[in-house]
Amino acid sequence: MCKTAKEKKFSVTYYKAEYERNIEHVNSPQGSYMKGKRQSMVEPVLGTLTQFMGLRK
């Protein structure tokens, strides 16, 4: 018998409470502010290094 539908596995880790606390922090007003700061300061630099300076490998 051949299964045609793909099965998804759901697992709960030991660190579930820490994951949920981190998600709450990221979705808070302070977390979204910090995400905006990081995107404007760090990610353009990393993008420049990978795109133009050959640091993909």
C-alpha positions in Angstrom: 0.0 0.0 0.0 1.5 3.4 -1.1 0.7 6.6 0.9 0.1 9.6 -1.4 -0.5 12.2 1.3 2.5 13.6 3.1 2.5 13.3 6.9 3.6 16.1 9.2 5.2 15.4 12.5 4.6 17.7 15.5 7.1 17.6 18.3 7.3 19.4 21.6 10.7 20.1 23.0 11.9 20.5 26.5 12.5 24.2 25.8 8.9 25.0 24.8 8.5 27.7 27.6 11.6 29.5 26.4 10.4 29.4 22.8 7.0 30.9 23.8 8.7 33.6 25.9 10.9 34.5 23.0 8.0 34.8 20.6 6.2 37.0 23.1 9.2 39.3 23.4 9.7 39.5 19.6 6.0 40.4 19.1 6.0 43.1 21.8 6.4 46.8 20.9 10.0 46.8 22.2 10.8 43.6 20.3 9.5 45.0 17.0 11.5 48.3 17.6 14.7 46.3 18.1 14.0 44.2 15.0 13.7 47.4 13.0 16.9 48.7 14.4 18.7 45.4 13.6 17.3 45.4 10.0 18.5 48.9 9.4 22.0 48.5 10.9 23.2 45.0 10.6 21.5 43.3 7.6 22.6 45.8 4.9 26.2 45.3 5.9 25.9 41.5 5.7 24.0 41.7 2.4 26.8 43.9 1.0 29.5 41.4 2.1 27.7 38.4 0.6 26.6 40.1 -2.6 29.6 42.1 -3.6 32.6 41.0 -1.6 32.4 37.2 -2.4 31.8 36.0 1.1 29.1 33.5 0.3 31.4 30.5 0.8 
